[in-house]
Amino acid sequence: MRARRKIEKGQGRYSVWENLRYVIAGIVKWQPLVIPCTIIHALTQGLSVYVWLYAIKCIIEIFEQSVKAGAEVQKVLCLVAIAATTELVMLVASNLCDKQAEGRMHDVEYHFALFWTTKVWTMPFCMHEDPEVQKNIFKARRAINSNGNGVAGLHYWSNQLLPNLVRAVMALVLLAMINPFIVILILSLTFLRFALINKASIFEKEECENKVAKEQMASWTYREETADFAYGKDIRLFQMQKPLYQLLRKESSFLNQKHILAQNKYARYYVIGDILGFLEEGITYGFLIYKVLFGGLTVADFTLYLGSVHNASTALNEIFTKFIIICSESRHVNDYRDFLESNIEQDSENIKSSFQKDYLACEDAFKETNADFKWEKDADYEFVFDHVSFQYPGADSYALKDLSICLKSGEKLAIVGLNGAGKSTFVKLLCRLYEPTQGHIYLNGIDISEYDLNDYWELLSPVFQEDESFAFPIAQNVSMQTARTQNRDKIAESLHDADLAGKLRELPFGIDTYLYKNLSDDGIDLSGGQKQKLMLARALYKAAPVIVLDEPTAALDAIAESKSYENFNHMAGGRTTVYISHRLSSTKFCDRIAMFEAGGLIEYGTHEELMQKGGKYAGLFAVQAQYYADEEETCYA
Ligand SMILES: Nc1ncnc2c1ncn2[C@@H]1O[C@H](COP(=O)(O)OP(=O)(O)OP(=O)(O)O)[C@@H](O)[C@H]1O
């Protein structure tokens, strides 16, 4: 079934080490200075505790040797000065490197976030609305959402772990010199504690993240909608506060229960871990005291080893708590990689090959796109739908069933029909946002799936039902290009042709005025009809050889609508056009009319032919004509 592209899972779960290697590869690529900074931070932070430990051992030895009083004080002062200076230098270096690395990691995370964005942008449109894919998009975003999780978390917690590793290694080397079994005992008990807490962490991830991703997404969606000004009117006028509150409350108490469950598990394992830790310290301290009493260990060495046991114990404790957090951050990175590597099939061949090859390099894919490709304006473009059927992913019935229709080159084809007849689905298939479940669509005799998708999209100037405008300046909303590449005269001309010249004159910064206030305090909001005109201006600017208009006048007032009909032939010129409208007075300007019902073509011909036939189109037209006549009578009464 072609409409439902395969949702392949990623290559599988990666180990913590593989994910660390993966993030390190990103760091080396985008901010290599983070690596030496992290190493210097670990060494200086980890070794600084031994400076005083060693200095104190030496001071005690000086006293033990009981040389002349004057010389002792001098030596001690000298040692204190050296230790203090060394520690100060180490701490300064450690903090400087730590902050350098942390600052640069934002850039690394930003790069990883770009791949997530690229993946979402370039995945087949039909997958975007698949609930499973949406859940994966949401889960993957947690690894790069600037709150210290995932990619940033792996570095942050490794940066916290490494100084402790240096500290622990140093301590264990020192302890191994008096008895290697002590080291084996400490390490074994630490691994046991780690295994227990990690078990709780896996349980937490499963209960509080995987099993509740849907609920988390629901509560996230409700909050996003609450913050979105567009929902404000309905929330107030339909008094949605109470039901929304109850939904949020339900989600949050459900999530809360899961968190409590996970924390109870942690509590149990932490108690066992604490008992093991108590055992470990008791045995090692006991052993050291025994060595002083019966094994000939000097007081100076005793202080050094005592400090080492303490350091080994706290550092290992820190290592394993940090490592558990790293494991949990790694699971976020797994979600991220799973999403990036799943559904490898991408809309763009360049992106596809980059994701397959090495998606750390996929940024180059956008640079390689075939931007210079242009279709000839005056060439013939004929479309044929050949027994096309289409079923939406997850839907039980067909939205289009066995549709065969021809759109001749230069022809203006109107598609009419009641709500849900399949008109927009026809447009989506023509635009290759979906692939037919059965049948084929041909452009000039070649199956449209054989054209490069980006090249194919270059052929179309669409205006969709939904007026999706971005928080960009008006110019960018029309050109959909950056300021560097857009043609400002053409933008003004397109806005003029779309009947927005009057509005443009009122704008504080002309075509540079921002839409919405998200990114500019001087941003403006447009009315529904004005937004629709903006969409028309966007299609006019693109000036592609084939025009697709899905209810482009639904939000226009009567005068604007009538003007748009007058301009329609001028705008379309001799170009192949598909025009969807519920207002049949507009469709009679088209060369052919196709009437859809329940996903099938039931009538086809010119306006006159269909009127003569006296079928459903003629009936619908008569109802609307009657309505307009009644309206006119009321107006002039
Ligand atoms: N994303 C979707 N997932 C599942 N079913 C869908 C989806 N979009 C549309 N449908 C279903 O497909 C059928 C055709 O919808 P379509 O949007 O093509 O109708 P339409 O003729 O454009 O309707 P309208 O005049 O209301 O815009 C409808 O039954 C609709 O419920």
The ligand as a Gaussian input file, in Angstrom:
#p B3LYP/6-31G(d) Opt

LIG

0 1
 N       -6.001000      13.629000       7.323000
 C       -7.075000      12.869000       7.194000
 N       -7.131000      11.664000       7.797000
 C       -8.200000      10.867000       7.672000
 N       -9.259000      11.184000       6.932000
 C       -9.253000      12.368000       6.309000
 C       -8.178000      13.268000       6.406000
 N       -8.450000      14.373000       5.681000
 C       -9.663000      14.157000       5.142000
 N      -10.144000      12.968000       5.504000
 C      -11.417000      12.358000       5.098000
 O      -11.392000      12.208000       3.693000
 C      -12.634000      12.543000       3.125000
 C      -12.437000      13.607000       2.028000
 O      -11.954000      14.781000       2.673000
 P      -11.560000      16.090000       1.828000
 O      -10.880000      17.020000       2.774000
 O      -10.844000      15.695000       0.623000
 O      -13.007000      16.637000       1.450000
 P      -13.395000      18.008000       0.753000
 O      -14.254000      17.653000      -0.405000
 O      -12.202000      18.827000       0.458000
 O      -14.263000      18.660000       1.905000
 P      -14.520000      20.209000       2.247000
 O      -15.440000      20.737000       1.211000
 O      -15.196000      20.131000       3.569000
 O      -13.213000      20.887000       2.311000
 C      -13.520000      13.000000       4.281000
 O      -14.369000      11.938000       4.630000
 C      -12.575000      13.288000       5.404000
 O      -13.140000      12.994000       6.653000

